[in-house]
Amino acid sequence: MTVTAADHNVMAEPRSCVRCSRGSLLWVVGRCADCVAEMGLQDDRTEYDAWKADVQAEYGRK
């Protein structure tokens, strides 16, 4: 199914997070919002920085 801007009857579907495997409607480059927050709050920022690099590779730098 291809969704266009005119398809107002299409429901959002959860996607699985690659980090925690939970389904989430808010999903950015594989991670759910909860995991992004957890990674950002860790003392060791290695995992968060790697995710940020993936986001920049996917969407570019603005």
QUIWOBEL-V955004 format. One record per residue. N is the residue number from 1. RES is the residue in one small letter. SS is DSSP state (H for helix, E for strand, - for the rest). D_FIRST is the distance of its C-alpha to the first C-alpha in whole Angstrom. Layout:
N/RES/SS/D_FIRST
N/RES/SS/D_FIRST
This chain:
1/m/-/0
2/t/-/4
3/v/-/6
4/t/-/10
5/a/-/13
6/a/-/13
7/d/-/11
8/h/-/14
9/n/-/13
10/v/-/10
11/m/-/12
12/a/-/13
13/e/-/13
14/p/-/16
15/r/E/16
16/s/E/19
17/c/-/22
18/v/-/23
19/r/-/27
20/c/-/27
21/s/-/24
22/r/-/24
23/g/E/20
24/s/E/20
25/l/-/18
26/l/-/20
27/w/E/20
28/v/E/21
29/v/-/21
30/g/-/21
31/r/E/24
32/c/E/23
33/a/H/26
34/d/H/28
35/c/H/29
36/v/H/29
37/a/H/32
38/e/H/33
39/m/H/33
40/g/H/35
41/l/H/37
42/q/-/39
43/d/-/42
44/d/-/41
45/r/-/38
46/t/H/37
47/e/H/34
48/y/H/33
49/d/H/34
50/a/H/32
51/w/H/29
52/k/H/30
53/a/H/30
54/d/H/27
55/v/H/26
56/q/H/28
57/a/H/27
58/e/H/23
59/y/H/23
60/g/-/27
61/r/-/30
62/k/-/31
